């Protein structure tokens, strides 16, 4: 089973993932995790980091939402063998970002009339052409945009090796992305969604799993 954890930069996805791993392990479930983008995985990882940190050689790609989305999608496609092994050897695989991240952030960079077509293209690209497995559950970690921005900024201040990237530092993009995520969740885009908060998120997911 694939559970994808989605949300804004600074929402607390990594913390939720760690708490959920502990809860599921205590319940006797075999759990694995994988986070996207895979910045350390060559050949695409360093290029993805460069896209988000202002590498001049990648400026033309970074400026085009579809080109940027293709890069993120290809990173996931390159991970398919590893993801397949995790799925074959564990009950649950928790993904810190997945296909919906591409749909939300890419659409947030486009004019409103272009967004539905872009999101349909992402679904066909990643689940169709690149044959990535569909998530069984997608979790939107809801948070006020201002709080997420403050937390992302505090994280960067506390870790000099982790400065805010171009997406994290764009307040307008983050606000639009929050709206895109809400729309995807409301439509159960690709698969069922749960909308959770930091405090009760683990319990909500646990209850869903118990009923599934």
Beta strands, then each sheet from edge to edge (+ up, - down):
strand 1: 2-6
strand 2: 31-35
strand 3: 92-96
strand 4: 137-141
strand 5: 193-196
sheet 1: 2+ 3+ 1+ 4+ 5+
end
